Structure formats: C-alpha cells, structure tokens
Amino acid sequence: MTDVRAATAADLDAIVGVHDAAFGRTNEGGLVRRLVEGGHATISLVAVDEDDAVIGHVLFSPLTIENGDDGRALGLAPVAVHPDYQRQGVGHALIEEGIGACFVADARAVFVLGSPAYYATFGFTKASAHGLHDAFEGGNAFQVLPLTIDGLAGYAGRVNYVPAFSEGL
C-alpha cells in the first residue's frame, strides 16, 4: 500500500529527481520546479515509501478556458513514478487521490493530455466531444473529467495551461 500525502516545500528536490528519473530527461522536473516556484501548484501530492522517501508525484495547476472560464478547472500534469516503483499502482493511487483533492477543492473539471486508454480508467473522455481543445493540438489525447453533473456547463473553446508549460520546450 502506497502512502500519498500533500507535497511540502522540502520535497521539491526529491520530486524533481523522481520526474527526471522517470522520464530520463529534465523537461518534466524543470516544469514542476517552474510551476511550484511560480505559485501554480494548486494541488501537489507525493507518494512515499515506508521511509517517507518520495517515489511518485502528481501536480494539478490552473487552466483558463476561452469561453465560460470561472477559475474552477485544473490540469493534471505532470505525473511521475520513480522507475523502481513503476507498474505497482503508485501512479494510479496518486491520480485517484489527486482527483479527489480536486473535488474537495471545488474544481468543476480536470483536464489531461495523455493516453486515452489509461485515463479512461479514471473516467476521462475526449475533450473535443465537449467543444474543448488545447493549444498543443493533442487531439484524442486531450481529455476531460467533469467533477460534477454540470462540471462542463458553459465551457467551450481553447483550454490554456499556464505559460510554464511552454517554457523550456
């Protein structure tokens, strides 16, 4: 059983290290650092082992929506699990806990750019079916999960991530 808790400022270097190890590059770790330091880490959770060492991380940041924006939509990204702990349910636990935290924080919807097959297990569907698209032209990989019955009411058009996502590409 993986323990998931809120990330703290003291976790940042370990979190960046997990992203760097998981992706084999520094892009995602750098993104996390920019999001945290820029005050855009709305929800940041870590998975820890029995010694409280960080083994996984998920971050949710604010989004803007072209039409109907009310500040209650979040983007899930990035998410990473240290290679030594992958394929053991750590990522699933992080995402599940994160979605719950988004609901508690009164978010209406969560967006993600990722594998449709994987994210469908959490209830995500393609955003384009709801008249929503992203700046990265993700197509079917750009997905949304409404957190309430009318979670997407009034939302339409382009969904924009904070500028940190375009920096360092």
ROMIZA-399215 format. One record per residue: residue in one letter; x, y, z of N, C-alpha, C in turn. Coordinates in Angstrom, 3 decimals. Layout:
BEGIN
PT   tiza      neast     nnorth        nup     caeast    canorth       caup      ceast     cnorth        cup
PT      a          X          Y          Z          X          Y          Z          X          Y          Z
...
END
This chain:
BEGIN
PT   tiza      neast     nnorth        nup     caeast    canorth       caup      ceast     cnorth        cup
PT      m      0.838     -1.189      0.000      0.000      0.000      0.000      0.880      1.248      0.000
PT      t      0.634      2.111     -0.936      1.398      3.342     -1.072      0.736      4.460     -0.275
PT      d      1.546      5.188      0.492      1.035      6.356      1.196      1.130      7.564      0.280
PT      v      0.050      8.332      0.221      0.014      9.557     -0.568     -0.279     10.698      0.392
PT      r      0.498     11.767      0.267      0.312     12.939      1.115      0.558     14.205      0.305
PT      a      0.173     15.340      0.889      0.437     16.628      0.234      1.942     16.860      0.186
PT      a      2.404     17.381     -0.937      3.820     17.714     -1.072      4.133     18.944     -0.234
PT      t      5.366     19.010      0.251      5.818     20.172      1.003      6.975     20.831      0.248
PT      a      7.333     22.029      0.658      8.459     22.733      0.032      9.741     21.908      0.165
PT      a      9.874     21.201      1.272     11.067     20.383      1.494     11.159     19.198      0.538
PT      d     10.051     18.832     -0.111     10.027     17.702     -1.051     10.475     18.071     -2.456
PT      l     10.581     19.361     -2.767     10.748     19.783     -4.164     11.926     19.125     -4.871
PT      d     13.108     19.104     -4.281     14.256     18.498     -4.960     14.034     17.003     -5.213
PT      a     13.441     16.310     -4.244     13.156     14.886     -4.425     12.118     14.676     -5.523
PT      i     11.112     15.559     -5.576     10.083     15.473     -6.614     10.704     15.652     -7.993
PT      v     11.540     16.671     -8.136     12.213     16.915     -9.417     13.046     15.694     -9.793
PT      g     13.730     15.108     -8.820     14.531     13.911     -9.070     13.704     12.738     -9.560
PT      v     12.504     12.563     -9.010     11.608     11.488     -9.453     11.201     11.711    -10.909
PT      h     10.838     12.942    -11.264     10.448     13.233    -12.652     11.624     13.012    -13.602
PT      d     12.808     13.477    -13.224     13.987     13.294    -14.073     14.281     11.814    -14.293
PT      a     14.180     11.014    -13.226     14.446      9.572    -13.331     13.369      8.878    -14.159
PT      a     12.110      9.246    -13.941     11.004      8.586    -14.635     11.025      8.856    -16.131
PT      f     11.377     10.077    -16.513     11.340     10.436    -17.931     12.706     10.364    -18.601
PT      g     13.766     10.214    -17.827     15.105     10.128    -18.393     15.571     11.433    -19.020
PT      r     15.008     12.537    -18.554     15.363     13.872    -19.046     14.917     14.879    -17.993
PT      t     15.245     16.150    -18.204     14.950     17.154    -17.179     13.737     18.028    -17.496
PT      n     13.067     17.799    -18.619     11.934     18.649    -19.014     10.831     18.698    -17.966
PT      e     10.346     17.537    -17.541      9.224     17.477    -16.617      9.614     17.968    -15.224
PT      g     10.817     17.606    -14.769     11.288     18.090    -13.477     11.410     19.609    -13.477
PT      g     11.917     20.155    -14.578     12.012     21.615    -14.706     10.639     22.262    -14.706
PT      l      9.683     21.611    -15.356      8.310     22.127    -15.376      7.748     22.167    -13.960
PT      v      7.929     21.103    -13.205      7.436     21.074    -11.828      8.041     22.227    -11.032
PT      r      9.349     22.415    -11.155     10.018     23.492    -10.417      9.429     24.854    -10.807
PT      r      9.215     25.083    -12.113      8.636     26.363    -12.568      7.216     26.550    -12.030
PT      l      6.418     25.474    -12.040      5.042     25.562    -11.546      5.010     25.861    -10.047
PT      v      5.822     25.154     -9.285      5.847     25.351     -7.834      6.371     26.746     -7.505
PT      e      7.502     27.112     -8.081      8.103     28.406     -7.777      7.252     29.566     -8.282
PT      g      6.450     29.323     -9.318      5.569     30.359     -9.851      4.220     30.434     -9.144
PT      g      4.016     29.578     -8.148      2.766     29.586     -7.401      1.601     28.942     -8.130
PT      h      1.900     28.045     -9.088      0.853     27.419     -9.900      0.590     25.953     -9.547
PT      a      1.116     25.498     -8.422      0.869     24.120     -7.992     -0.364     24.126     -7.095
PT      t     -1.538     24.101     -7.703     -2.787     24.149     -6.949     -2.901     22.948     -6.023
PT      i     -2.628     21.776     -6.572     -2.616     20.536     -5.784     -1.366     19.767     -6.182
PT      s     -0.566     19.410     -5.194      0.680     18.689     -5.438      0.761     17.580     -4.393
PT      l      0.751     16.346     -4.873      0.763     15.190     -3.980      1.981     14.314     -4.266
PT      v      2.494     13.689     -3.215      3.596     12.750     -3.379      3.195     11.385     -2.846
PT      a      3.760     10.364     -3.452      3.682      9.002     -2.929      5.019      8.764     -2.255
PT      v      4.969      8.161     -1.074      6.198      7.923     -0.315      6.298      6.460      0.074
PT      d      7.537      6.007      0.254      7.753      4.638      0.708      7.724      4.597      2.234
PT      e      8.051      3.454      2.804      7.970      3.296      4.262      8.934      4.207      5.025
PT      d      9.952      4.734      4.345     10.905      5.663      4.973     10.563      7.119      4.679
PT      d      9.364      7.367      4.118      8.893      8.704      3.740      9.721      9.321      2.609
PT      a     10.401      8.474      1.834     11.129      8.960      0.660     10.134      9.101     -0.498
PT      v     10.245     10.178     -1.253      9.339     10.437     -2.373      9.621      9.445     -3.500
PT      i      8.561      8.716     -3.923      8.701      7.751     -5.019      7.789      8.088     -6.196
PT      g      6.899      9.070     -6.000      5.998      9.472     -7.077      5.419     10.839     -6.798
PT      h      4.885     11.463     -7.838      4.359     12.821     -7.699      3.299     13.090     -8.761
PT      v      2.288     13.867     -8.382      1.300     14.371     -9.338      1.026     15.828     -8.989
PT      l      0.830     16.639    -10.020      0.573     18.054     -9.827     -0.636     18.473    -10.651
PT      f     -1.461     19.319    -10.074     -2.616     19.904    -10.756     -2.436     21.413    -10.724
PT      s     -2.578     22.062    -11.873     -2.386     23.510    -11.962     -3.595     24.158    -12.625
PT      p     -3.746     25.471    -12.434     -4.902     26.158    -13.005     -4.853     26.214    -14.531
PT      l     -6.029     26.263    -15.110     -6.190     26.410    -16.558     -7.104     27.598    -16.810
PT      t     -7.040     28.119    -18.024     -8.049     29.098    -18.438     -8.784     28.513    -19.624
PT      i    -10.052     28.836    -19.720    -10.895     28.321    -20.793    -11.437     29.509    -21.572
PT      e    -11.326     29.423    -22.885    -11.694     30.530    -23.766    -13.086     31.089    -23.473
PT      n    -14.063     30.210    -23.343    -15.429     30.646    -23.046    -15.918     29.985    -21.772
PT      g    -16.444     30.785    -20.850    -17.027     30.259    -19.620    -16.052     30.071    -18.483
PT      d    -14.827     30.577    -18.608    -13.825     30.371    -17.567    -14.285     30.946    -16.235
PT      d    -14.187     30.130    -15.191    -14.569     30.576    -13.855    -13.489     30.248    -12.824
PT      g    -12.301     29.862    -13.312    -11.203     29.555    -12.409    -11.342     28.234    -11.676
PT      r    -12.266     27.379    -12.114    -12.513     26.122    -11.401    -12.144     24.879    -12.210
PT      a    -11.275     25.060    -13.209    -10.776     23.918    -13.989     -9.282     23.773    -13.715
PT      l     -8.841     22.525    -13.596     -7.438     22.246    -13.321     -6.879     21.291    -14.361
PT      g     -5.571     21.381    -14.558     -4.873     20.476    -15.458     -4.023     19.501    -14.670
PT      l     -4.111     18.227    -14.998     -3.317     17.178    -14.367     -2.038     17.034    -15.180
PT      a     -0.923     17.463    -14.627      0.368     17.311    -15.299      1.423     18.098    -14.544
PT      p      2.581     17.541    -14.453      2.927     16.175    -14.835      2.682     15.182    -13.691
PT      v      2.800     13.917    -14.049      2.730     12.837    -13.070      3.909     11.906    -13.366
PT      a      4.555     11.430    -12.300      5.714     10.552    -12.490      5.865      9.617    -11.301
PT      v      6.406      8.448    -11.596      6.740      7.469    -10.568      8.175      7.028    -10.828
PT      h      8.972      6.964     -9.769     10.363      6.527     -9.910     10.375      5.153    -10.588
PT      p     11.319      4.933    -11.522     11.355      3.656    -12.257     11.342      2.409    -11.367
PT      d     11.935      2.468    -10.185     11.956      1.304     -9.292     10.573      0.944     -8.749
PT      y      9.610      1.860     -8.893      8.273      1.643     -8.327      7.165      1.648     -9.384
PT      q      7.549      1.705    -10.662      6.538      1.738    -11.715      5.837      0.392    -11.845
PT      r      4.615      0.445    -12.382      3.782     -0.735    -12.615      3.400     -1.448    -11.313
PT      q      3.274     -0.653    -10.237      2.875     -1.205     -8.940      1.659     -0.466     -8.376
PT      g      1.016      0.349     -9.206     -0.180      1.055     -8.771      0.074      2.409     -8.124
PT      v      1.330      2.836     -8.075      1.668      4.110     -7.438      1.064      5.278     -8.221
PT      g      1.228      5.275     -9.524      0.675      6.353    -10.353     -0.840      6.394    -10.253
PT      h     -1.461      5.237    -10.274     -2.916      5.159    -10.169     -3.380      5.756     -8.834
PT      a     -2.695      5.404     -7.753     -3.054      5.925     -6.431     -2.897      7.440     -6.386
PT      l     -1.824      7.950     -6.965     -1.606      9.401     -6.989     -2.709     10.127     -7.752
PT      i     -3.050      9.611     -8.922     -4.075     10.259     -9.743     -5.435     10.187     -9.061
PT      e     -5.757      9.029     -8.512     -7.034      8.863     -7.820     -7.148      9.830     -6.631
PT      e     -6.111      9.899     -5.817     -6.110     10.826     -4.672     -6.162     12.272     -5.155
PT      g     -5.452     12.553     -6.239     -5.430     13.908     -6.789     -6.790     14.356     -7.289
PT      i     -7.495     13.468     -7.975     -8.843     13.798     -8.457     -9.758     14.075     -7.275
PT      g     -9.637     13.270     -6.229    -10.418     13.506     -5.025    -10.103     14.856     -4.400
PT      a     -8.828     15.221     -4.371     -8.415     16.522     -3.826     -8.956     17.666     -4.679
PT      c     -9.019     17.470     -5.986     -9.593     18.493     -6.875    -11.067     18.703     -6.556
PT      f    -11.777     17.606     -6.331    -13.200     17.684     -5.984    -13.381     18.438     -4.668
PT      v    -12.588     18.093     -3.674    -12.657     18.755     -2.368    -12.335     20.242     -2.498
PT      a    -11.426     20.593     -3.432    -11.037     21.993     -3.650    -12.061     22.749     -4.493
PT      d    -13.197     22.104     -4.795    -14.300     22.726     -5.530    -14.002     22.971     -7.006
PT      a    -13.109     22.167     -7.569    -12.884     22.244     -9.014    -14.088     21.630     -9.724
PT      r    -14.402     22.147    -10.906    -15.511     21.601    -11.695    -15.059     20.540    -12.667
PT      a    -13.813     20.656    -13.136    -13.332     19.725    -14.157    -11.815     19.622    -14.091
PT      v    -11.312     18.455    -14.525     -9.873     18.219    -14.623     -9.576     17.833    -16.070
PT      f     -8.534     18.439    -16.630     -8.103     18.148    -17.996     -6.750     17.452    -17.945
PT      v     -6.495     16.602    -18.935     -5.214     15.911    -19.028     -4.882     15.694    -20.505
PT      l     -3.601     15.694    -20.796     -3.101     15.353    -22.128     -2.296     14.073    -21.934
PT      g     -2.875     12.933    -22.330     -2.217     11.656    -22.084     -2.919     10.512    -22.783
PT      s     -2.534      9.310    -22.441     -3.066      8.101    -23.070     -4.566      7.954    -22.820
PT      p     -5.373      7.963    -23.892     -6.816      7.788    -23.711     -7.168      6.471    -23.013
PT      a     -6.477      5.395    -23.332     -6.787      4.101    -22.717     -6.520      4.142    -21.214
PT      y     -5.412      4.739    -20.815     -5.072      4.798    -19.392     -6.018      5.724    -18.636
PT      y     -6.206      6.927    -19.133     -7.009      7.898    -18.393     -8.505      7.597    -18.423
PT      a     -8.955      6.768    -19.354    -10.360      6.346    -19.362    -10.697      5.572    -18.092
PT      t     -9.694      4.915    -17.503     -9.946      4.155    -16.273    -10.349      5.061    -15.109
PT      f    -10.069      6.351    -15.220    -10.454      7.316    -14.191    -11.726      8.076    -14.583
PT      g    -12.253      7.787    -15.789    -13.468      8.450    -16.246    -13.250      9.595    -17.219
PT      f    -12.013      9.839    -17.639    -11.746     10.901    -18.610    -12.295     10.514    -19.983
PT      t    -12.789     11.497    -20.718    -13.235     11.308    -22.098    -12.637     12.418    -22.948
PT      k    -12.687     12.241    -24.269    -12.052     13.249    -25.125    -12.757     14.596    -24.988
PT      a    -11.950     15.616    -24.794    -12.467     16.969    -24.570    -13.162     17.519    -25.811
PT      s    -12.720     17.082    -26.980    -13.311     17.601    -28.222    -14.791     17.272    -28.326
PT      a    -15.233     16.198    -27.676    -16.658     15.848    -27.681    -17.493     16.871    -26.922
PT      h    -16.826     17.728    -26.168    -17.496     18.767    -25.379    -17.179     20.163    -25.904
PT      g    -16.638     20.245    -27.126    -16.325     21.541    -27.725    -15.103     22.212    -27.132
PT      l    -14.178     21.407    -26.607    -12.972     21.933    -25.976    -11.733     21.383    -26.660
PT      h    -10.716     22.235    -26.813     -9.452     21.787    -27.411     -8.291     22.482    -26.713
PT      d     -7.084     21.955    -26.920     -5.911     22.501    -26.246     -4.964     23.163    -27.227
PT      a     -4.058     23.963    -26.701     -3.088     24.694    -27.513     -2.042     23.768    -28.128
PT      f     -1.875     22.565    -27.572     -0.839     21.641    -28.037     -1.346     20.696    -29.126
PT      e     -2.595     20.877    -29.537     -3.208     20.050    -30.575     -3.116     18.561    -30.225
PT      g     -3.525     18.235    -29.012     -3.444     16.861    -28.524     -4.464     15.907    -29.097
PT      g     -5.478     16.434    -29.779     -6.495     15.563    -30.363     -7.180     14.708    -29.316
PT      n     -7.318     13.405    -29.600     -7.999     12.498    -28.672     -7.255     12.315    -27.350
PT      a     -5.974     12.675    -27.310     -5.197     12.561    -26.075     -5.549     13.678    -25.089
PT      f     -6.205     14.739    -25.578     -6.631     15.818    -24.691     -8.003     15.454    -24.163
PT      q     -8.067     15.216    -22.841     -9.266     14.652    -22.235     -9.723     15.463    -21.039
PT      v    -10.962     15.237    -20.656    -11.544     15.971    -19.538    -12.354     15.031    -18.648
PT      l    -12.366     15.365    -17.365    -13.177     14.652    -16.385    -14.001     15.688    -15.636
PT      p    -15.320     15.753    -15.900    -16.155     16.670    -15.108    -16.291     16.098    -13.694
PT      l    -16.194     16.963    -12.687    -16.264     16.500    -11.301    -17.654     16.643    -10.697
PT      t    -18.553     17.287    -11.440    -19.947     17.408    -11.022    -20.813     17.126    -12.245
PT      i    -22.096     16.950    -12.031    -23.007     16.646    -13.142    -22.928     17.715    -14.232
PT      d    -22.865     18.980    -13.829    -22.790     20.067    -14.811    -21.393     20.687    -14.840
PT      g    -20.376     19.875    -14.595    -18.994     20.343    -14.500    -18.453     21.040    -15.727
PT      l    -19.037     20.763    -16.893    -18.547     21.391    -18.122    -19.496     22.458    -18.649
PT      a    -20.573     22.731    -17.929    -21.577     23.706    -18.383    -20.943     25.066    -18.635
PT      g    -21.142     25.569    -19.842    -20.636     26.885    -20.206    -19.204     26.901    -20.712
PT      y    -18.478     25.812    -20.536    -17.094     25.748    -21.018    -17.086     25.444    -22.518
PT      a    -16.291     26.197    -23.261    -16.144     25.941    -24.695    -14.867     26.609    -25.198
PT      g    -14.338     26.076    -26.290    -13.185     26.683    -26.943    -11.861     26.129    -26.450
PT      r    -10.856     26.994    -26.554     -9.484     26.587    -26.251     -9.210     26.605    -24.748
PT      v     -8.553     25.555    -24.282     -8.139     25.424    -22.892     -6.640     25.705    -22.848
PT      n     -6.251     26.653    -22.014     -4.843     27.055    -21.948     -4.220     26.714    -20.605
PT      y     -3.073     26.060    -20.681     -2.271     25.803    -19.492     -1.497     27.074    -19.158
PT      v     -0.978     27.179    -17.922     -0.167     28.337    -17.548      1.088     28.367    -18.419
PT      p      1.691     29.548    -18.620      2.851     29.675    -19.510      4.027     28.747    -19.189
PT      a      4.164     28.315    -17.953      5.285     27.434    -17.584      5.339     26.177    -18.458
PT      f      4.197     25.746    -18.995      4.167     24.544    -19.832      4.846     24.765    -21.185
PT      s      4.896     25.993    -21.649      5.517     26.291    -22.938      6.975     26.686    -22.814
PT      e      7.405     26.987    -21.593      8.800     27.375    -21.362      9.683     26.138    -21.333
PT      g     10.862     26.256    -21.873     11.820     25.164    -21.807     11.530     24.001    -22.730
PT      l     10.631     24.213    -23.718     10.343     23.115    -24.665     11.395     23.028    -25.734
END
